[in-house]
Amino acid sequence: MKRQIVVDTETTGVSHLRGHRIIEIALVEVNDNKITGNTYQSYFYPDGRKITKGAYKVHQIENDLLVNKPIFKDKIEEIKNFIDGAELVFFNKEFDLNFLNNEANIANHEIDFKINYKSICLMEIIANGLSRKNGRISLDTACRIYGIDTSGREVHGALIDTTLTAELLIELQLRSELIKRVPHTNERREREKFPFPRAYKDQQYNFCKNTKCKNFGVPPTFPKKDKNGKYSNDIGDYRVQIYRSKKNSNKNAKVLVCKLCKTASYLYSNKSIVQETERLKSIYELKIPSCPNTALKPNISKGIPDGRRYKKIQKKIKGNLKTFNRLKAACSNVKQDIINYSDSYWLDSKSVKKIKNSKGLPKISHPDSTGKYHNNNIFISQKFKCKKCHTKFSVPLNAQKGQSNYQINYQLFSELVNKGIINRISEKLRINHSLIYSRIEFFYNQCIQFDQYMLHKNICKLQNKKINMSIDKQLFYSNWTSKKDARRTLFVNISTVDNSTRFAFASTVNFDFTSNYKSFYKEFIRIGEYKKEVYNRRYQQYILPEEGINDDLTLKAPSKHLLVHQTYSLFSHLELLKKYINNLNKVNLFGDDDVGFDSAIPKVLRENIESNKLNVCIVRPQQLKKNEVEKDGAYQWIPQEKPVIKGKYIDVKLLTDSTYKFYNHASLHGVDNYFQVLRRRLNMLERPLKSSPNTSTEKVKDDKWNVYGSYNPKYISMLIEIMRVYNNYILTDEKSIAKKKGCTDIPQTPAQKLGLVDTVYSIYDILDFSVGKVAVDFMEQFSKKSAV
């Protein structure tokens, strides 16, 4: 009788030389090519060694699961007795034996698994049969080749892997010869004219993400036809592979592999990235009035206003003088705005309107940062006259003009950024919900225009600055809108913040509420987006509504508007950051160890990296010991020498080389603090509370109904932007200064600390802001100087 013991282990990491430990072992007995059912399986506590992210993806064993488990030393005799002199069978012999002997050494045990037992390696046997030079093959592939069913195996586990290896062992021992060729499971793809996305508007994001590789910034070349008229597979120093997800076909993707450094990254649609970037830039555009005489007819779908202007002409017809309106030709001042080209316009008359406060609403008045009370009695509009075509147009000098109930604006704004609940605000201010939501839209637009004007005016002040930026993702949920559907929608807020000043450069939510989603829904059906692979779709930036989130039963796509893929939001977010980085002298960017950061940052900010203006590293909680190194593809993780925040030890992965150790400044405390501000000040972003159990209905597994999150995500997105501007220009460090005994520092806002502005602004400055007022003040001041 031939007795064999099949062995498999799961570990905290890939190398025992770096201190990684065994956390699970399984043994399966095989007698005369039959699995007897006699098994041994145990988990182990790895003496505080944390499981790496890569290892967790493989076996999905949590650190918390191992806290109360025995150590390997206490179980080594049981393992020895179970083996009892049998031959050992491994799939990856070298890996498992090295870890077993390492554990025996730590336990000071005399056993040597390499010397004391005969052993065989199935991976080596199968790879040799296939004539593989590297001698490697995965267990999944080996099972597929020899017809072993792996459908019951979703993740790696020592016991399931050992059982599959035992079945594979029996199959190999019963065969007369080994299989010498791997059978194809997928149909051979036809060679494509465009195997990777073409550049769009001169933008190409598909190239090697490894900043140290010669292919960094160098895209593949499109294939040429061979003698038979077919396209070749030659795309330069790259190859394209198809990644197919076993669980979710919507996660199938094309992968670009660099032949020089073997680094792989997903292929992204350049067109989708540019479209999403253009959409965001159109939102964050300073809207300055100019001559409206475009001579164009209105087009609501394209957002084109009526630009037709007429002049009166008189003609004699049969002796009678008649008046006609003739269409004016388009004016050359259409693109000459009233701020940057003020000499192209005259100031005409002013329109004054008295304010009547709405009855029944509270009259609330607050002082601004200078102590001045804003009690407006009139709102004024200024008429401008174009010097070229003499067209007149009116611009309000206060954005609140036309609001009969403007007196609640300050208090409403203040309530919203101080964790106000919509129902309570409605009761306190005696206003309905529709008015609150319409004012949120007004505040949102005002904040954007105020912020963009400040940047337009002052961004040049950043030219000599050296700053440390941190970037991360914040997850939040919006509740279901129907009692029949208990699923929530997950949203992602990507933010970048200055670590020293808490200035938030940008906050981007992966939610498009500005596009006409109904027309997009029809377009998706018309062009057959649902039938295409994800990487072949025209609008790859959007998650299709009916698809939802297939791999998570508790989540769904929003019922209105469009959900944007996180990665495309990240690319567009980084494009928005270029405005700041290009005006700064030196930037150190620290990103969280999250999906997409190590790929998107080098691809979008390539020019800044190549010019040595930008240093980049990825950050994670510390898993390595002093002087220990962990390889991660083309990069490596190293422990930070000294933490920036006391007690917060981290590992860093350098994406760029630098002459100085910039990673010693690495920290995510800036963006983490900003996320805390959002959570504590915006009621809709407060962390969810667990709903009480409902035994009468079948609930979705692990669902959480957030009592603060049952709002339209459109308004949550708007409030995040409102809070960003409020944080930058109004919220000072007064409280932190007060905590320091004897500190006489003057409270400042993040924008002041950054050097962007010199003043603490108030809510009134945002509410009253108008580019028309800025232009009028400048033109009137200029005319006074000219008169002198």
WOPEWO-V132393 format. One record per helix or strand. SS is the DSSP state (a for helix, b for strand). FROM is the first residue (numbers start at 0). TO is the last residue. If there is no record, write none. Layout:
BEGIN
ss: [SS/SS]
from: [FROM/FROM]
to: [TO/TO]
END
This chain:
BEGIN
ss: [b/a/b/b/a/a/a/b/a/a/b/a/a/a/b/b/b/b/b/b/b/b/a/b/b/a/b/b/b/b/b/b/a/b/b/b/b/b/a/a/a/b/b/b/b/a/a/a/b/b/b/a/b/a/a/b/b/b/b/a/a/a/a/b/a/b/a/a/a]
from: [2/15/21/33/52/63/71/86/92/112/118/121/138/157/199/202/206/215/218/224/230/237/248/252/263/269/289/298/303/309/319/336/341/344/366/372/377/391/405/421/432/465/487/503/510/516/528/533/541/554/561/565/585/596/605/613/628/634/649/661/668/682/712/731/733/748/749/762/770]
to: [10/17/30/42/58/65/82/89/105/115/120/128/144/173/199/202/207/215/218/224/230/242/250/257/265/282/289/298/303/316/326/336/343/353/366/372/385/395/415/428/461/477/497/508/511/525/530/535/542/554/563/580/591/603/609/620/631/638/653/664/680/684/728/731/738/748/753/767/786]
END
